[in-house]
């Protein structure tokens, strides 16, 4: 039989925020790659599934942080792809072990990684010469929603645009992404719209959908104000009718504690999705601490210095909170 022709171009990216969708749109603009959106829990299974396609020629992996629990499996999959001469480009801004980066580079994976700039900004600068005029707006909005618009590259992009226009556009996009996490078709539709350089006000019902999400968030704020619980070094709250990521900043702010934790049960997985935020002057890297602790309790986790997340088995949630509280006490 003749060899299988490699024609498929794929970009696997994060589904839960604008940085992930924006990265997928930018890669699609530059290369024509098919977007595949996943969350942190499902990333390895989806990457494994895509890797088994013998027609795969180029794979981008964007904005999907690795953890101690899955990093070696990820490297193994990349090794199999490289043995088949599949080109792999890994772009991310989450904290990652230097030895894992070294292994990927040794395999021949192109690694674009910096914790200083969001993933979309890194993708934009990698493909800038191949991108259409105006695509920098996608990276600019992604940097805003990831709280990284003051970074060197992102701040230069933001100077091109009216700041208030960029802020409201980024916010409306974010609320639509958050509100449609269970609607994969809609998220892919948004990637299509971004690829076509549509502004939020040009996409049907975007502002109305954002208004609905703002209402939900206001309700969440009221519930958090009276519902969070305090430990010595952190405050926490289980969320039942909203997203944990939308509540965690309220837990942090209302409690006055240096770290806030919000968590919501994922019934299909038998686990909790956990969002964690720290005060700006926190003298510990939360992402690294959570990466290590989550692995100890059978989960995955990690992220940035004062903003990170985890997925934990339901029965381990209380033990994780106690361990995190103790760990924070060692450094505060």
Secondary structure, 3 states (H helix, E strand, C coil): CCCCCCCEEEEEEECCCHHHHHHHHHHHHHHCCEEEEECCCCHHHHHHHHHCCCCEEEEEEECCCCCCCCHHHHHHHHHHHHHCCCEEEEEECCCCCHHHHHHHHHHCCEEEECCCCCHHHHHHHHHHHHCCCCCHHHHHHHHHHCCCCCCHHHHHHHCCCCHHHHHHHHHHHHHHHHHCCCCHHHHHHHHHHHHCCCCHHHCCCHHHHHHHHHHHHHHHHHHHHHHCEECCCCEEEECCCCCHHHHHHHHHHHHCCCEEEEEEEECCCCEEEEEEEECCCCCCCHHHHHHHHHHHCCCEEEECCCEEEEEEEHHHHHHHHHHHHHHHHHHC
